[in-house]
């Protein structure tokens, strides 16, 4: 069954990581032949192309230019006519609003992959809701609940995203190499957060927690992720100013946008992302668990579905003191870090083993295919 995945392509985060996993892991599920339709070229386009899957250029879309929407829809029509697709999957409401009417007008099954909680719909969401999909795939129980109300006429299935374990490599050598590159001491306890620079991701809470640990020796933190939008650049400046004001600039490294997060995880000791708002799912949490890192995150959203007491610590959202206490314990107790880290790979495999999750997705898409 040939499946066309539709997304914008101008940013890079959890959705894009998932799509690259679909491309790179397609050999695990020969029943699905993934192709991709993107509106913008960038990192996602490059990684999909490098994976050897067909990528269709649908053209840049901006809602302020209605003709760009019409042009992209015409291109999608040509793609759908050119091959026998069984299903088309719109990833989030932006591509659903743009492309769902075209898919509905064909004989191709229409699926919406929900990657966010639709608690407060905006005009774009209401536009997307006009075209009911044949199936909704929610990436967590958290996102499934509002999706069932939003797409009231469509069945909703919860499928945790397939997340591939890191490629086999010499962890000790990688740890040494990365720490040497970044000037981190071999014996430092390295805390890592790799996420988009959005306020709800919790970097500000993280920084405030670190300020409370100023007197605790032996740690440093790496923030991976650079501004991808104007608002993110403003937030980034605020974070840097807060770090300077707290007097911890010598222990905080802003690494910018990185394509080597698995290497960073191999060199780190703890993954900390104290979300201020709920994570819809949290692919990065699963990646950290595969890497054997204990995870500290907020007790809300998808995070509480991924992280349990076998592999991490859940803290109340928006409470720097609680984050600081959790980190202080892990920094000072290597046995505790090791015990939680050891539980990570098993937990990740239970939730997100690619072969199992891809088979489940294929079975669900087969039901709606033409």
C-alpha angles and dihedrals in degrees: 000000000000112000125194115207115202124201141140100251099201097107135043124222140103097326092051092047088054093050092051089051089054089053098044095042098045091112088069091064112032089175089077124059106191124209126174137219116200134179097202135038119229141102094331092052091049095049094046091048091049089053089060100243126133112265118191121207107224094175132248114302125204120171090214085066107052092186089065089060091050092047092051091049091053090052091050090052089056092049092050092048092049098063139023100256117183096197142003119210121203110205106216129339099288094069090035091058091048102040111019094087090056093050091046089054091056130062092255122115112251119221128176117206108208112212099166141043110261095210097135109026117207127201092278092055091049089051090051092049091063089078111056113209123225088237139009119213110201118197094215143008086255094061094038095067098061091035090061089057096040094050095032094165095051130079114244124213125186113223120168109224119261108250119188120223115242118275114265112268140146100279095192093051092046091048091052093045096049094046090049091050092050097039094242118154115249092236098045119116101235119206116198135198117179111180147113115289095251123134095236090058088076105237091138092053088047092052092048089051090051090053088062089054095055091114094048110096130219106037139104133173134223121205111197117192133074134213113285097171136034094256090052091055090055091049091048090056090051091052093051090049092049091050091051093047091052091051096237101112091118091060101042122076122190104203100183124218110346133190093189102067092139088060091050090050091051089056097043131082104204134024111216125182110154098189117212088199129031120282108227090219116325115230089181091059090057091047089052091050091052087051091055096247122143108238126222113192142140123286097243143081122002092340092074090051092054104036123058136161092279093067112015153352127273116207132189110271118255096015113120091182091060091047091049091050092051092048093046090056093049093045092052099040115059091175090058091048091050094048094051092042091053091056094053104080093049092050092048091049092049093054106032114017102157098222093053097042093046091051090052092049091048091052093051094046091049089061093059098037120111 
